[in-house]
Amino acid sequence: MTIKEKAKTTIDNLPEDSTMDDIMHALYIQSKIELGEREIEEGKGIPHAEVKERLLNKWAK
């Protein structure tokens, strides 16, 4: 699926009364999700246990 097709699908899944801000937000979120998925596929992700530990250490301060 091309980027344009993905954008159309994202927009088509929004309610009919969506605003331009809603559309831009949905496209932004979709692009960030896809970026994250690519990073995970490339081995750049952070394991859940490590994220949990980082957050616990940050909140414990």
C-alpha positions as CSV (number, residue, x, y, z in Angstrom):
1,M,0.0,0.0,0.0
2,T,1.4,3.4,-0.9
3,I,1.6,6.3,1.5
4,K,-1.2,8.1,-0.3
5,E,-3.4,5.0,0.0
6,K,-2.6,4.7,3.7
7,A,-3.5,8.4,4.2
8,K,-6.8,7.9,2.4
9,T,-7.6,4.8,4.5
10,T,-6.8,6.8,7.7
11,I,-9.1,9.6,6.6
12,D,-11.9,7.3,5.5
13,N,-11.9,5.7,8.9
14,L,-12.6,9.1,10.6
15,P,-16.2,10.3,11.3
16,E,-17.9,12.3,8.6
17,D,-17.9,15.5,10.8
18,S,-14.1,15.4,11.4
19,T,-12.4,18.7,11.3
20,M,-9.2,19.5,9.4
21,D,-7.4,19.4,12.8
22,D,-8.8,15.9,13.4
23,I,-7.5,14.7,10.0
24,M,-4.1,16.2,10.5
25,H,-3.9,14.6,14.0
26,A,-4.9,11.2,12.8
27,L,-2.3,11.3,9.9
28,Y,0.3,12.5,12.4
29,I,-0.5,9.6,14.8
30,Q,-0.5,7.1,12.0
31,S,2.9,8.2,10.7
32,K,4.4,8.0,14.2
33,I,3.0,4.5,14.7
34,E,4.5,3.4,11.3
35,L,7.8,4.9,12.3
36,G,7.8,3.0,15.6
37,E,6.9,-0.2,13.8
38,R,9.8,0.3,11.3
39,E,12.2,1.0,14.2
40,I,11.1,-2.2,16.0
41,E,11.6,-4.2,12.8
42,E,15.1,-2.7,12.5
43,G,16.0,-3.7,16.1
44,K,15.9,-0.2,17.4
45,G,13.1,-0.7,19.8
46,I,13.4,-0.8,23.6
47,P,12.2,-4.0,25.3
48,H,9.2,-3.6,27.5
49,A,11.1,-4.6,30.7
50,E,13.7,-1.8,30.1
51,V,11.0,0.8,29.5
52,K,9.3,-0.3,32.7
53,E,12.5,-0.1,34.7
54,R,13.3,3.4,33.3
55,L,9.9,4.7,34.2
56,L,10.0,3.2,37.7
57,N,13.5,4.7,38.3
58,K,12.3,8.1,37.0
59,W,9.1,8.1,39.1
60,A,11.0,6.9,42.2
61,K,13.1,10.1,42.3
